Amino acid sequence: MRLRSGLLLLILLLPLPASAGAVTPQWVEQYLRESGSELLHGSEDDHVLSLYYFGSAAGVTLMGLERVRGDDYTQYFTLMLFRGRQLLGYYRDVLSFPAAVSQDGHITFPRGIRTDTLADGSAFSIAGDVHFPLCQTSGASRRCVPFTPVNPVPVVPETSHSQSGG
């Protein structure tokens, strides 16, 4: 029997940041929907759409988006980085979600998932302004995923172009 009466949305609630302006799974869902994010393209056909809060460091919050799709219920994992309430970018279709975020921004992954950056093989971190491709290895499978930056359109204030004669 196929259990599907619509999209099932799961939101991990604990532990969440305490501040009122914090990025939460509920806020991220609303943000992605209202902004028309390509990360939700085709989500109306998903079996499950889940959002996860993994932690924050150096002013950057790490969130996860899990989508379960298709007849074989394949899982797709995306990691999103926010500075405040601004989406900096994301790593789409990573092999695994993280297990922990340290206070200095280093990310650890579950046992069996080896992770490094393509740049120099260093540990994966959300701290800093440069985000290199994320490489993960599980058994014989290795996947390197580029960081996709999200560039907000700058708001240009209106200026008066009137000239006085003289």
N, C-alpha and C positions, 0 to 999 in steps of 0.2 A: 504494500500500500504506500502510495506516495503522499507524504504529508506536506501539503502546500496550500495554504489558504491566503496567500499573499506574502509580502515581504516581512520577514521577521527581523526586527531591529533589536540588537543586544547592546547594552552600554555598561561597561565596567565602571563601577562607582567608587571603588576604594583602591588605594588612597588617592584623594584628590587634593589639589592645592587649596589653601585656605582663603586667599584673597578674593574679593568680589569680582575683580576684573580678570580672573584667571581663565586660562584655556581649559575647558572641560570637554568630555566626550559629547555632551548635549550641545554645547556651544559649537563644537567643530561640525557636527552634523548639520546644524542650521546654517553655519557659514558656508559649507560646501554646497548645500542645496541653493541658497540664495545667490551665491556667486556663479552658479552654473558650472561648477568645477568639472573638468574632464575626468577627474577621479571617480565620479559617480555616473559617467556615461553608461547607459544600458542597465543601471542598477534596478530598474523596475522588474527585471527578469531574474534577479538574484534570489537564491533561497534564503541567504542570511547576509545581513550587512551589520557589522559590529565595529564599534569604535573603542579604543583603549588609550588610557593615560599611562605612560611609562615612567615619567619623571621629568625634572628640570635641572638645568645646570647652566651657569654663566648667562642667565637671562634667556635661555633657549629651552622650549618645552618639546618633548618627544611624544608624539601621538601615533597610534596605529589604526589602520583601516583594514578590516578583513572582509573579503567578499567571497561567498560560496556560490559557485555558478555551475550550470550545465547538468546534464543527466547523470554524470559521475560525481557530482558534488565536489568539484575541484576547488581548493582554497587558494586565494590570492591575497598576499600580504603587502601593504604599503606603509612605509614609515614617513611621517610628516614632521617637519621642523617649523616651529613658530617662535618668533621673537615678539613678546607681548601677544597681541592679537593679530599679528601680521604673519601670514604663511610665507616662510622663506623659500620653501621648496619641498621636494619629496623624493624618496627612493621607491620606485614602483616595482612590484613583483619580486620582493626579496624572498629568500628561502625560509627564513624564520624570524619571528618577533624576538626582541631582547628579553633577557631574564632580569636585568637590573641596570640602573643608571647610577653611576657614582657621583659624589658631590663635585668632582672636577670634570664631569661630562663624559667619562669613558663608559662605554657600553659593553656589557657582557651578555653573551648569548647562551642558550641552554647547552648542556653537555652534548657533544656530537656535532656541534656547529662551530667550525673554525672560521673566524672573521678577521679581515684585515682591509686596508685600503689599497687600491690599485696604485696609488701614487708611490708609496715606498714600503708597503707591507706593514705599516704601523698600525697600532690598535685603533679601532673605530671610536670617534669622539664627536659629540655634538657641540662642544665648546669651540669657539673660534669663528672666523668669518669665511673660511674656505672649506668647502665640503667636497671631498674627493669621492670617486666611485667606491662603492661598498662591495667587497668580494666576500662571499660565503661559500664554505665547502662542507658538504655532508656526505660522508662515504666517498663514492667516486664522482659525485656531482659537484661541480663548481659553477657558481653564477656570480658575475660582476655586474652591478647595477649602477648606472650613472645617477648623479644627483641632478634633478630637474628643478632649476630655480624658477620661482614665480616672481616675475617683475611687476610690481604694482605700477599703474599708470600715474605719473606725477600729476598733482593738481597744480595748475598754473593759475595764480590769482588774476582776476580781471584788473586791467589798468585802464586809466582814462587816456584816450588818444586824442582828446580835443586840443586844439592849438588856438592860442589867442593871437589875433592879428596885431600888428604894431608897427 
